[in-house]
Structures are given as C-alpha cells and as structure tokens.
Amino acid sequence: MCGITGWVAFDRDLTAGPEGREVLDAMTATQLCRGPDAGGVLLQPHAAIGHRRLAVIDVEGGTQPMAVEPDGRPPAVLSYSGEVYNHRELRAELEAAGHRFRTRSDTEVVLHAYLEWGEGLAERLNGMFALAVWDARSEELLLVRDRMGVKPLHYHPTADGVVFGSEPKALLAHPAVRPVVDLDGLRELLGHTRTPGLTPYRGIREVPPGHVVRVRRGGVTVRRYWALEAREHRDGLANTVATVRALLDDIVHRQLDADVPLCSLLSGGLDSSAITALAARTLRAAGAGPLRSFSVDFSGPGEFRASEVRETPDGPFARLLARHVGADHSVIALDAAELTDRSRRIAALRARDLPGGVGDMDVSLLLLFRGVRRHSTVALSGESADELFGGYRWFHDPELVATEDFPWAADLTRIAGAGSGPREQLLDAELLRKLDLADYRRARYREAIAEVPHLDAAGPLERRMREISYLNLTRFVRILLDRKDRMSMANGLEVRVPFCDHRLVQYVFNTPWAMKSFDGREKSLLRAAVRDVLPAEIADRPKSPYPVTTDPHYPAQLRAGLARLVDAADSPALDLLDRRRLADALAPDTDPQSVRLGADLALDLDAWLTEYQVTLEL
C-alpha cells in the first residue's frame, strides 16, 4: 500500500529548471505517512510522477515509480497503490504472452498488464488499487481506481493538464490548487450523501470507484469499467450459502498474501469474527503460526453502558473468538484524555483532509491503528459486511425502508428530531437555510435511485430492498471505507477488506432479500455461511456498532473545548456557528451528551479552517 501523486503539463517542460522537481517533491512528501518505507520521483518533459512506498509484497523489489522501456521506445511509468490479489495468475498469463519479470512484486505485474492490455487492465485486476500510468509513447495519463473505491485517488484539471494524488493534501501542495469550499462543497461535506466523483474542495474530483480517467492533450475523459448489475439469482438457499462460503474462503486465502507481519481487527462481532476465524483456519492449514488479532477498548470509569444499539460489550466476545481459533489477541485501551487532545484531533483531521464531525470515532480509530502498526503492517477487517448482507437497522425498520431519502441520513434526522442531523445542531440557522441539506440530499438521492439496476419480474419489496442495498454499496460504504483508509494509512498500516471483493459483492447484491433475511434476522446469509467456524455466542450475537466512549469526562472535555473556541473570538469557525446555540450548549444545566456530535463538528471545523487556511465562498 502506498501514496501516489503527480503532475502532467502538456504546454511546458517540467524538466527545465527546478520548479518541476520542487513541486513534485512537495506533493510526494505529503504522502510520507502512506509510504514510510521508500520513495521515488521521476520527471519527464510533460510528466512528473511521485511515489511513497509501504512495502508489503517483495520488500526488496517493487520500488516505484516503476518504468519499462518496451522495444527501446520511451518508457511507460507506473505509480501504484494497493494490492492485486490475482497477481500470480496474471503473471503466468503475461509470461505466456512473452513478458519477462525482474521482481516478485504485484507492481510489476500491473505495469506489464498495462503494456499488454492498455486501459483494459482494469477489468482483469482483482484487488484494491489506485494507479497512475504515464505513457510517453502516446503522451497520455491513465488513472484507474478499484471497483468498490477501497483505495482513494483524486485529480484536479489544470489549464494544460492535471495534478493527481491519493489524497487531497497531495494536490493542495501544488501551487495551482487552493482549498476553496463553496455552498455545494459544504453541502457535500455535511449532507451524508458521499456522491461518487465529488469532494468538498472546488475543482478537486475523485476518480469514481470502478472508473478509468484518461488525460490527453485534448482533455479528460472518464469511463466506467464496472458497475453492479441485475442478474437473475438461480441458486437455492443451500447453494447460495455454500457459494458465499466458497467465495469467502478464496477471498481470505488470497488476502493473506504478504511478506510482512499480518493481523486481523477483531471486535467480537459477526463480521470481524468471521474474517478472523477463516484467516486463522487458513494459516493453520498452511502450517503457519497463530494469527495476531487486535481490538479497541476504552479505559474510562464505568465505560460500558448498554443501549438500544449496543446491548453487550465487545471485549468478552473478542477474547472468546480469539481463544476459539487460537489467535494471539491484544487489546489497545484508550482514554478520554487521548480522545479529546487537540493534537489528536488535528492528526485525524490531517489524515482525512476534511472535518469528520464524528469525534472519538475518528480519533479512536487513528489511535487503534497506531497501536496495531507497532506489531503488524497489514490487517484484515470485517468492514462492509453490513452494507453487503443487510446489517443496519435501516434495512429492517419499515419506516426507514420506505423513506425517500438516504436511510442513514433519515435515521440521523429521526434521532435529532429536527430537520437537520445531530451534527449540525450548533451551526448557524441562516447558514443551514442556505444549505438546505434536505433538498440537496433529495436531489442526490434521486440521482442514486435512477442508477439502480432492476429485474423486470421483481416485486415491490424486492425492488425496494435492491435499492436500499445499492445505496449502501455505492454511497454509505464509501463513508466508512474513506475513514478506514485515511486513519490506517496515516499510520502506514494497510487494512484489507475481504467483504469488498467484487465477486462476492456482485453475487450477494443479486441474492433475493428473502434469502438475505431467511431466519428473520440481520445478515442471515453471512451467519449461515460461517456458523461452523464460530462459537454459538458470536454466531448468534446481535449487531453491535463500532464502539464510542461512554466516559462522562469525554463530553465534559468537549464542552471545555467549545468554551475555549468561543473565548478565542478569532476562530474562523465562529462565522459558521450559532452564538445562541453555543451559549445553550455551554449552559451548566445542559446535558453534555445532548450536544456531543454538534460539539465534535464545531471543533473539527475550527481545526480544519485554521490548519488548511480554507477559503469559504458561501
């Protein structure tokens, strides 16, 4: 896993004078956290390509940018981030076609795949990846992103070309790109929509998942190479369960490929326990040592408190699963002081390049991954199973299923009991009126619904559940994948997500809802597919979301942070906040928990506007 970046300029020579190298070095340096092991740059007259490497496969080989010079012609240059899990099969196919390799790396396989198939390489790769190929023979740049958008890739057209990078910070290091956010950008930031291709920063776009972007002298073209399709599901329930299991076995086996220490992230829930159990079983069959696993816990007084969405603590279940599969398990404990420390908040902000507004969830993930990285370079995660198999309550609550809105946004609105979500409760009322987030979401929702592929014979319920599934797999999952990528790569940790394998996603997407919920519970299909490798207590455990601290000191410290923000008087965030609501939040008789998310967003906005010198054009 790595960080990639670059600058293409068709109307100038980037090798003439120091500017090209200086700008490229600055852009590449922003990706140091993503690639702490090695770095490199390559300049040609019209292209400057940078790379930071996290060495995972073929540690000694695989350095980048990687160039080949077929038939003595000018080279094709690759800067690549990710893992291709079918690289061995592709290598054999390419060798049969006459290609010769110098390394064992999947990087070299990807480069030769481009030489053999051009942009058609995208359809052949199984994995999580973001890559850039500069082909000096045709003077064009190819940007490719994996099907589910696990790995990020951003670009910004310029007057004579483009700048690109894994993260916005790489682009913002270029003098032609400024951090400007207008009303639409703020809507995208706050609206819970996660529209493919868009970012809150004006002019900065992302390569949408499953797309290829080609940059030539004539301009930029975008092609979609993969999308969820409607296919008739012909398997019965028993065969469907068996197919899901066979796919998971193959996926986990492929994703254990690493030449560096590997572990799993284990919460004790169904998803992470399934991945951990299958991984431990595969390693045991191969005669390898025990799998390492890690979980997070909070060390504040009286930390665990049962609630409607979290009935039981994770710790006992994580330990139970670790014992069951013989994993070497560790717990990383965090406390409220760490979670509210301003330097930690800024570190999380810089990892995302944007305010998350979810406070301890961002910071705790950042700190969890920091602890994991001390022992492992690669981690397997259960992320995305809820979106794929129907784990969230908005798959099962009739009111949320029926709403003409993104169901997770409708859920937040219902919790808030008002027209805006709980994160926005401290924002200025006039700003919220101008933003009209509900109207923005409705427009984006209608766009998303129009994309959904349907089967003609499907009934109303099946059609609606297909829509809910599509929204989760193309929008909501991106919110979580973005967060996991940024927080892990900020620590130089590669997190793999087996449930995002496109073969599994396509198969389960087309499985009828009646099969996905055949036992009347969430994630019935997954539960049945992995029950044999799990203790019954975990196989039957209700869904439990990612934990947040319940330490009473945490909201109190948030309120103290709000007080400091107000007292500073010169905070740029104050122009976005409602003074009366701030005063109410700081009143002694206000329940700190009631303004927790609003305070987190306000403090994130303050740090973002200050650290990034954002220009707001509202």
Secondary structure, 3 states (H helix, E strand, C coil): CEEEEEEEECCCCCCCCCHHHHHHHHHHHCCCCCCECEEEEEEECCEEEEEEECCCCCCCCCCCCEEECHHHCCCEEEEEEEEECCHHHHHHHHHHCCCCCCCCCHHHHHHHHHHHHHHHHHHHCCEEEEEEEEECCCCEEEEEECCCCCCCCEEEEECCEEEEECCHHHHHCCCCCCCEEEHHHHHHHHCCCCCCCCCCCCCCEECCCCEEEEEECCEEEEEECCCCCCCCCCCCHHHHHHHHHHHHHHHHHHHCCCCCCEEEECCCCHHHHHHHHHHHHHHHHCCCCCCEEEEEEECCCCCCCCCCCCCCCCHHHHHHHHHHHCCEEEEEEECHHHHHCHHHHHHHHHHHCCCCCCCHHHHHHHHHHHHHHCCCCEEECCCCHHHHHCCCHHHCCHHHHHCCCCHHHHHHHHHHCCCCCHHHCCECHHHHHHHCHHHHHHHHHHHHHHHCCCCCCCCHHHHHHHHHHHHHHHHHHHHHHHHHHHHHHCCCCEEECHHHCHHHHHHHHCCCHHHHCCCCCCCHHHHHHHHHHCCHHHHCCCCCCCCCCCCCHHHHHHHHHHHHHHHHCCCHHHHHECHHHHHHHHCCCCCHHHHHHHHHHHHHHHHHHHHHCCEEEC
